Each structure stands twice: as C-alpha cells, then as structure tokens.
Amino acid sequence: MTGFVEVHRGEAPLVISFPHTGTDVPAEIEGQFVSPWLARRDADWWIDRLYGFARTLGATTVRTRISRSVIDVNRDPSGASLYPGQATTELCPTTTFDGEPLYAGAAPDEIEVGRRRMLWFQPYHDVLAGEIARLRGAHRRIVLYDAHSIRSHVPRLFDGELPQFNIGTNDGTTCDPALRDAVTATCAASPYSHVVDGRFRGGWTTRHYGQPRDGVHAIQMELAIRGYMAEPDAPTLQNWPTAWNAEVAAPLTAILRDILRNCLDFARSTKGSL
C-alpha cells in the first residue's frame, strides 16, 4: 500500500525527502480530529513546490501525501523523543505545535499507533531506503537532503524568531564536515539569518540514514516559512495557509538552488571521506 508515496527518480547522487508536505487524512480518521483544518495546519506548506527545480538537477524526490497529524514519518518509530526535555510532537501527534489538542476525544492507543505505523510509516521508509540504496549502488557517496519548513514564531517550540536557514546534522554526526560547511557558507553569504545545529538538529530521517562511513551523508534544512510565503501573525482558518506564489519565493529559491548544487558538488567530489 504505497500509492500515497510520490517518487520522482533521478540519477544524480542526491535524494530529497519531503516528510511533512502531505495533507491527506483518511476518512476513518478525519472525524476524530477537532477540525480538518487543525489537522493540516502544521504542514510544511508548499515545500515540495519550493524545491520543484530539484528535478532539473537530476535529484530523486520522495514525498508522502499523508498528513503528519495522522503519523509523523520523521519521528522515531519507537516513540522515543528526538529532543529530550524540549517540547515536541509525537509519532502520532496529539497536539498542534502550539499545544492545542488535535483530537476531539481519545487519542490513538498503542494498537492504533501500530496500525498507522504499518500502513503509512513503514511503506514511506521502505521507498526512501530503496532509493538511497539504488543511488548508493551507482555513486561513491550520496546526499540525503531532508526538506522542511515551519512558522517563524512558535513560542512552545522555540524562543523569538527562528533563523531563516536552520541546518541540522545532529551535531556533525550525519554528514562529512565539508558538506555542512559548504551549505553553511552559502547561507552565510545570503542576506538571511542562519544557524547550524540549533533548535532543529535533524529529525529521525537525518539521524537514521546519515551514515557518512557508508557513503550516505544526510542533512536537514528547516526553513522559516516567512522566506517564501506571506506569514500572518496568527494563523486562522481564514488566512492560513496563504497561497503559493513563485515570484515571492524566487529570492529564496535561488539560494536553495545553490545549496543543492553544493550537495551535488560534494557528492561528486573525490576528496574527503566516503
């Protein structure tokens, strides 16, 4: 049952994953949420469109259409927190980013979480792992780029305004320093703010697949949404999400294109470790 996983196959040594752009909520689950809008509000809006140019670079893209509120495919499947001691959402989230209850009644129990993991988590990762293995078989090393975005202000999750570029390598463990440094340099040369391994150090995808010694170098990019779409002070049913506008996104798109070229240059280089 993998019809909800969208794959575009390229031959370049670059895989881009989109774990949070989905908005599909199965009919048997939708009625359990407080509202359909709330169940979709925290999606990484339009990120797959923002990186639409990646296919022209030969990148492979993997995306799930299932909403993260149903099951978050970027969480540890065991349910362990990726950020102990900090506010976060679960494998099957019970609250929004702002802490509002998602469910009108009881939250999913252990059996239901297991069912969702089998139906929607595991198939996504089966596909993603398969694409990584396919490209690793053809290249000395590859880059897995995990693409995300979030609202600029979410007080429950972080203080103040989030930097525009949030580069995550789990404190340097998921990729060669040369890749991290190349991406960071491009962000630093832009007119936007950036941070490396700040509040968002990389989710389960980055940490699980990032195995530099095996030739798989993973990096997460969490973007502040304000960089590519209008962001209201408070999202409501009437104003969120704002529409996709390629012209508004164009300045950020140009920088992201350079970042992905950095990834490809690193993957194709013969210097450094695997």
C-alpha positions as CSV (number, residue, x, y, z in Angstrom):
1,M,0.0,0.0,0.0
2,T,2.4,2.7,-1.2
3,G,0.1,4.8,-3.5
4,F,0.4,7.7,-1.1
5,V,4.2,7.9,-1.6
6,E,5.2,10.1,-4.6
7,V,8.6,9.3,-6.1
8,H,10.5,11.0,-8.9
9,R,13.6,9.1,-9.8
10,G,16.7,10.9,-10.9
11,E,20.2,9.6,-11.4
12,A,22.3,12.3,-9.6
13,P,23.7,11.4,-6.1
14,L,21.0,13.4,-4.3
15,V,17.8,12.4,-2.6
16,I,15.4,15.0,-1.3
17,S,12.8,13.8,1.2
18,F,9.5,15.6,1.9
19,P,8.0,14.0,5.1
20,H,5.7,16.9,6.1
21,T,4.1,18.3,2.9
22,G,1.2,15.9,2.9
23,T,-2.4,17.0,3.8
24,D,-4.3,13.7,3.2
25,V,-6.2,12.5,6.2
26,P,-8.0,9.1,5.7
27,A,-11.8,9.4,6.1
28,E,-11.9,7.0,9.0
29,I,-9.5,9.2,11.0
30,E,-10.6,12.7,9.9
31,G,-13.7,12.7,12.1
32,Q,-11.6,12.1,15.2
33,F,-9.8,15.4,14.9
34,V,-11.1,18.6,16.4
35,S,-11.2,20.0,12.9
36,P,-9.9,19.1,9.4
37,W,-8.1,22.4,9.2
38,L,-6.3,22.0,12.6
39,A,-5.2,18.5,11.5
40,R,-3.5,20.1,8.4
41,R,-2.3,23.4,9.8
42,D,1.2,22.4,10.8
43,A,2.2,21.0,7.4
44,D,5.4,22.2,5.7
45,W,3.4,24.3,3.3
46,W,4.5,24.3,-0.4
47,I,7.9,23.0,0.3
48,D,7.7,20.5,-2.5
49,R,6.8,23.3,-4.8
50,L,9.7,25.5,-3.5
51,Y,12.1,22.7,-4.4
52,G,10.4,21.9,-7.7
53,F,13.5,22.9,-9.6
54,A,15.4,20.0,-8.0
55,R,14.3,17.5,-10.6
56,T,16.2,19.6,-13.3
57,L,19.4,18.9,-11.3
58,G,18.8,15.2,-11.5
59,A,17.7,14.7,-7.9
60,T,15.4,12.0,-6.7
61,T,12.5,13.2,-4.6
62,V,10.3,11.2,-2.1
63,R,7.2,12.6,-0.7
64,T,4.3,11.3,1.4
65,R,0.8,12.7,0.9
66,I,-0.3,11.6,4.4
67,S,-0.6,14.5,6.9
68,R,1.9,14.5,9.7
69,S,-1.1,14.7,12.1
70,V,-2.0,11.1,11.1
71,I,1.5,9.9,11.6
72,D,4.8,11.7,11.5
73,V,7.3,9.8,9.3
74,N,10.1,12.0,10.7
75,R,9.8,10.7,14.2
76,D,11.5,7.7,15.9
77,P,9.1,4.8,15.2
78,S,9.7,3.6,18.8
79,G,8.1,6.7,20.1
80,A,11.3,8.0,21.8
81,S,11.7,11.7,21.8
82,L,14.4,13.2,19.4
83,Y,14.7,16.2,21.7
84,P,14.5,15.1,25.3
85,G,13.5,17.8,27.7
86,Q,12.1,20.0,24.9
87,A,8.5,20.4,23.7
88,T,7.8,18.4,20.5
89,T,5.1,16.4,18.9
90,E,4.8,12.6,18.9
91,L,4.9,9.8,16.3
92,C,1.1,10.2,16.2
93,P,0.7,13.8,17.4
94,T,-1.9,14.5,20.0
95,T,-1.4,18.3,19.9
96,T,-0.5,21.0,17.4
97,F,2.8,22.9,17.5
98,D,1.0,25.4,19.8
99,G,-0.1,22.8,22.2
100,E,-3.8,22.7,21.2
101,P,-5.5,19.2,21.4
102,L,-5.8,17.6,17.9
103,Y,-8.4,15.0,19.0
104,A,-12.0,15.7,19.9
105,G,-12.0,12.5,22.0
106,A,-9.4,9.9,22.9
107,A,-6.0,10.0,21.3
108,P,-4.7,6.9,19.4
109,D,-3.9,4.0,21.6
110,E,-0.9,1.7,21.2
111,I,-2.8,-0.6,18.8
112,E,-3.9,2.3,16.6
113,V,-0.4,3.8,16.6
114,G,1.0,0.4,15.5
115,R,-1.6,0.2,12.7
116,R,-0.7,3.6,11.4
117,R,3.0,2.8,11.6
118,M,2.4,-0.3,9.4
119,L,0.1,1.4,6.9
120,W,1.9,4.7,6.4
121,F,5.2,5.0,8.2
122,Q,6.9,1.8,7.1
123,P,6.0,2.0,3.4
124,Y,7.3,5.5,3.2
125,H,10.7,4.5,4.6
126,D,10.8,1.3,2.6
127,V,10.6,3.5,-0.5
128,L,13.1,6.1,0.8
129,A,15.6,3.4,1.8
130,G,15.2,1.8,-1.6
131,E,16.0,5.0,-3.4
132,I,19.0,5.6,-1.2
133,A,20.3,2.1,-1.8
134,R,19.7,2.4,-5.6
135,L,21.8,5.6,-5.8
136,R,24.4,4.5,-3.4
137,G,25.0,1.5,-5.7
138,A,25.7,3.9,-8.6
139,H,27.8,6.5,-6.7
140,R,30.7,6.6,-4.3
141,R,28.6,8.7,-2.0
142,I,25.3,10.4,-2.0
143,V,23.5,13.2,-0.1
144,L,20.1,12.8,1.6
145,Y,18.6,16.3,2.0
146,D,15.6,16.4,4.3
147,A,13.4,19.4,3.4
148,H,11.3,21.2,6.0
149,S,9.7,24.5,7.0
150,I,7.9,25.9,10.0
151,R,6.3,29.2,11.1
152,S,8.7,31.8,12.2
153,H,7.2,32.2,15.7
154,V,6.1,29.1,17.7
155,P,6.8,30.0,21.3
156,R,6.1,26.5,22.6
157,L,8.9,25.1,20.4
158,F,11.5,27.9,20.4
159,D,12.1,31.4,21.7
160,G,11.8,34.5,19.5
161,E,12.0,34.4,15.7
162,L,13.5,31.4,14.1
163,P,16.5,32.0,11.7
164,Q,15.7,31.7,8.1
165,F,18.0,28.7,7.5
166,N,18.3,26.0,10.1
167,I,20.9,23.4,9.2
168,G,20.7,20.1,11.0
169,T,23.5,17.5,11.2
170,N,22.8,16.2,14.7
171,D,25.9,17.9,15.9
172,G,28.1,16.9,13.0
173,T,27.4,13.2,13.1
174,T,25.2,12.7,10.0
175,C,27.5,14.1,7.3
176,D,31.0,15.0,6.4
177,P,32.1,18.4,7.7
178,A,32.8,19.5,4.1
179,L,29.1,19.2,3.2
180,R,27.9,21.0,6.3
181,D,30.5,23.8,5.7
182,A,29.6,24.2,2.1
183,V,25.9,24.6,2.8
184,T,26.6,26.9,5.7
185,A,28.8,29.1,3.6
186,T,26.1,29.6,1.1
187,C,23.6,30.5,3.8
188,A,26.1,32.9,5.4
189,A,26.7,34.7,2.1
190,S,22.9,35.3,1.7
191,P,21.0,38.2,3.2
192,Y,19.2,35.8,5.5
193,S,19.9,34.6,9.0
194,H,21.1,31.0,9.6
195,V,22.2,28.6,12.4
196,V,23.8,25.2,12.4
197,D,22.5,22.5,14.8
198,G,20.4,25.0,16.7
199,R,16.8,24.1,17.8
200,F,16.4,21.8,14.8
201,R,19.4,19.4,14.7
202,G,17.8,16.9,12.3
203,G,14.9,14.5,12.7
204,W,14.7,10.8,12.6
205,T,15.3,10.7,8.8
206,T,18.5,12.6,9.0
207,R,19.8,10.7,12.1
208,H,18.7,7.3,10.9
209,Y,20.0,7.4,7.3
210,G,23.0,9.7,7.8
211,Q,25.9,7.2,7.8
212,P,29.0,9.0,6.5
213,R,31.2,6.0,6.8
214,D,28.8,4.1,4.5
215,G,28.7,6.9,1.9
216,V,25.3,8.3,2.9
217,H,25.6,12.0,4.1
218,A,22.3,13.4,5.5
219,I,21.5,17.0,6.2
220,Q,18.2,18.6,7.3
221,M,17.1,22.1,6.2
222,E,14.4,23.7,8.3
223,L,13.3,26.9,6.7
224,A,11.3,29.7,8.4
225,I,8.2,30.0,6.3
226,R,8.4,33.8,6.0
227,G,11.2,33.4,3.4
228,Y,8.9,32.1,0.7
229,M,5.3,32.9,1.6
230,A,3.2,35.5,3.5
231,E,3.0,34.6,7.2
232,P,0.2,36.1,9.3
233,D,0.9,36.9,13.0
234,A,-1.7,34.2,13.9
235,P,-2.8,31.5,11.5
236,T,-6.6,31.1,11.3
237,L,-9.0,29.1,9.1
238,Q,-9.5,32.3,7.1
239,N,-5.8,33.2,6.5
240,W,-3.8,30.0,6.5
241,P,-2.2,28.7,4.5
242,T,-1.5,31.6,2.2
243,A,-1.4,30.8,-1.5
244,W,1.8,29.7,-3.2
245,N,3.4,32.5,-5.2
246,A,6.5,31.6,-7.2
247,E,7.5,35.3,-7.5
248,V,7.5,35.8,-3.8
249,A,9.6,32.6,-3.3
250,A,12.1,33.4,-6.1
251,P,14.8,35.0,-4.0
252,L,14.9,32.1,-1.6
253,T,14.6,29.6,-4.5
254,A,17.8,31.0,-6.0
255,I,19.7,30.4,-2.8
256,L,18.3,26.9,-2.4
257,R,19.4,26.1,-5.9
258,D,22.9,27.0,-4.9
259,I,22.6,24.8,-1.8
260,L,21.6,21.8,-3.7
261,R,24.4,22.4,-6.1
262,N,26.7,22.4,-3.1
263,C,25.3,19.0,-2.2
264,L,25.9,17.6,-5.7
265,D,29.4,19.1,-5.8
266,F,30.2,17.4,-2.5
267,A,28.8,14.1,-3.6
268,R,30.7,14.1,-6.8
269,S,34.0,15.2,-5.3
270,T,36.7,12.6,-4.8
271,K,38.1,14.4,-1.8
272,G,37.4,13.6,1.8
273,S,35.9,10.5,3.5
274,L,33.1,8.4,2.0
